[in-house]
Amino acid sequence: MSEERRPIGYIKSTEAGKTHLPSIIRKEVGLEGAGKIPYYLDANCVLLVRKDATLEDILLGLDVLKADLNLRTTKKEE
């Protein structure tokens, strides 16, 4: 059995390594114009957060994302 994930979108990169953050991401993390977005990462994922997010806000958001990912992943019979 394999899994097929259906992401909301993609962050695209140029050959020079420059990327474009979609407006929905900039809006969700509260970035208008130039600025910095805090992030955390491990070998499998990257987490972008609002500068003023508390630990509780981040953990609750992770719970929501976990549930959403489970809904967006379909199991395929091989």
Contact map, one row per residue, 1 for C-alpha under 8 A:
111000000000000000000000000000000000000000000000000000000000000000000000001111
111100000000000000000000000000000000000000000000000000000000000000000000001111
111110000000000000000000000000000000000000000000000000000000000000000000111100
011111000000000000000000000000000000000000000000000000000000000000000000111100
001111100000000000000000000000000000000000000000000000000000000000001001110000
000111110000000000000000000000000000000000000000000000000000000000000001100000
000011111100000000000000000000000000000000000000000000000000000000000001000000
000001111100000000000000000000000000000000000000000000000000000000000000000000
000000111110000000000000000000000000000000000000000000000000000000000000000000
000000111111000000000000000000000000000000000000000000000000000000000000000000
000000001111100000111100000000000000000000000000000000000000000000000000000000
000000000111110000110000000000000000000000000000000000000000000000000000000000
000000000011111111110000000000000000000000000000000000000000000000000000000000
000000000001111111100000000000000000000000000000000000000000000000000000000000
000000000000111111000000000000000000000000000000000000000000000000000000000000
000000000000111111000000000000000000000000000000000000000000000000000000000000
000000000000111111100000000000000000000000000000000000000000000000000000000000
000000000000111111110000000000000000000000000000000000000000000000000000000000
000000000011110011111000000000000000000000000000000000000000000000000000000000
000000000011100001111100000000000000000000000000000000000000000000000000000000
000000000010000000111110110000000000000000000000000000000000000000000000000000
000000000010000000011111110000000000000000000000000000000000000000000000000000
000000000000000000001111111000000000000000000000000000000000000000000000000000
000000000000000000000111111100000000000000000000000000000000000000000000000000
000000000000000000001111111110000000000000000000000000000000000000000000000000
000000000000000000001111111111110000000000000000000000000000000000000000000000
000000000000000000000011111111110000000000000000000000000000000000000000000000
000000000000000000000001111111100000000000000000010000000000000000000000000000
000000000000000000000000111111100000100000000001111000000000000000000000000000
000000000000000000000000011111110000000000000000010000000000000000000000000000
000000000000000000000000011111111111100000000000000000000000000000000000000000
000000000000000000000000011001111110000000000000000000000000000000000000000000
000000000000000000000000000000111110000000000000000000000000000000000000000000
000000000000000000000000000000111111000000000000000000000000000000000000000000
000000000000000000000000000000111111100000000000000000000000000000000000000000
000000000000000000000000000000100111110000000000000000000000000000000000000000
000000000000000000000000000010100011111000000001111000000000000000000000000000
000000000000000000000000000000000001111100000001111000000000000000000000000000
000000000000000000000000000000000000111110000111100000000000000000000000000000
000000000000000000000000000000000000011111000111000000000000000000000000000000
000000000000000000000000000000000000001111111110000000000000000000000000000000
000000000000000000000000000000000000000111111100000000000000000000000000000000
000000000000000000000000000000000000000011111000000000000000000000000000000000
000000000000000000000000000000000000000011111100000000000000000000000000000000
000000000000000000000000000000000000000011111110000000000000000000000000000000
000000000000000000000000000000000000001111011111000000000000000000000000000000
000000000000000000000000000000000000001110001111100000000000000000000000000000
000000000000000000000000000010000000111100000111110000000000000000000000000000
000000000000000000000000000010000000111000000011111010000100000000000000000000
000000000000000000000000000111000000110000000001111110000000000000000000000000
000000000000000000000000000010000000110000000000111110000000000000000000000000
000000000000000000000000000000000000000000000000011111000000000000000000000000
000000000000000000000000000000000000000000000000111111101100000000000000000000
000000000000000000000000000000000000000000000000000111111100000000000000000000
000000000000000000000000000000000000000000000000000011111110000000000000000000
000000000000000000000000000000000000000000000000000001111111000000000000000000
000000000000000000000000000000000000000000000000000011111111100000000000000000
000000000000000000000000000000000000000000000000100011111111110000000000000000
000000000000000000000000000000000000000000000000000000111111111000000000000000
000000000000000000000000000000000000000000000000000000011111111100000000000000
000000000000000000000000000000000000000000000000000000001111111110000000000000
000000000000000000000000000000000000000000000000000000000111111111000000000000
000000000000000000000000000000000000000000000000000000000011111111100000000000
000000000000000000000000000000000000000000000000000000000001111111110000000000
000000000000000000000000000000000000000000000000000000000000111111111000000000
000000000000000000000000000000000000000000000000000000000000011111111100000000
000000000000000000000000000000000000000000000000000000000000001111111110000000
000000000000000000000000000000000000000000000000000000000000000111111111000000
000010000000000000000000000000000000000000000000000000000000000011111111100000
000000000000000000000000000000000000000000000000000000000000000001111111100000
000000000000000000000000000000000000000000000000000000000000000000111111110000
000011100000000000000000000000000000000000000000000000000000000000011111110000
001111000000000000000000000000000000000000000000000000000000000000001111111000
001110000000000000000000000000000000000000000000000000000000000000000011111100
111100000000000000000000000000000000000000000000000000000000000000000000111110
111100000000000000000000000000000000000000000000000000000000000000000000011111
110000000000000000000000000000000000000000000000000000000000000000000000001111
110000000000000000000000000000000000000000000000000000000000000000000000000111
